[in-house]
Amino acid sequence: MFDIGFWELLVIAVVLLLVMGPERLPEVAKQAAFFIRKARQSVYRLRSEMKSEIDGTPFADIEAAKREISDFKNDLKQFGRDLADSAENKVGVDKPSRVHEDADVEPIDPTDNVDNGKSN
């Protein structure tokens, strides 16, 4: 966590031994261990409370909604592909037969303006 190696810990221990003295060092070590344990418990408790708050809030609902939207999007894409395939197959099966060139049928020009039953 703090990237402290063996030699750094050894230097800290020697400095503490010189500053505190051999008589008070065990008591200080107990107090330090007590405070470290309390700090870890507090961090663990805070982390678990935050996790329970996040799980109990709409954030979990948002993730579920994201998954549902993604599934719906994929289903919609698949439906579009199926619809396009179906249309291609239908057009391929029901294509009108070619008119013989000797028939008296005029080809339809799609650019002609058709009245569509509207009167002016």
Secondary structure by P-SEA (a helix, b strand, c coil): cccccaaaaaaaaaaaaaaacccaaaaaaaaaaaaaaaaaaaaaaaaaaaaaaaaacaaaaaaaaaaaaaaaaaaaaaaaaaaaaaaaaaaaaaccccccccccbbbbcccccccccccc
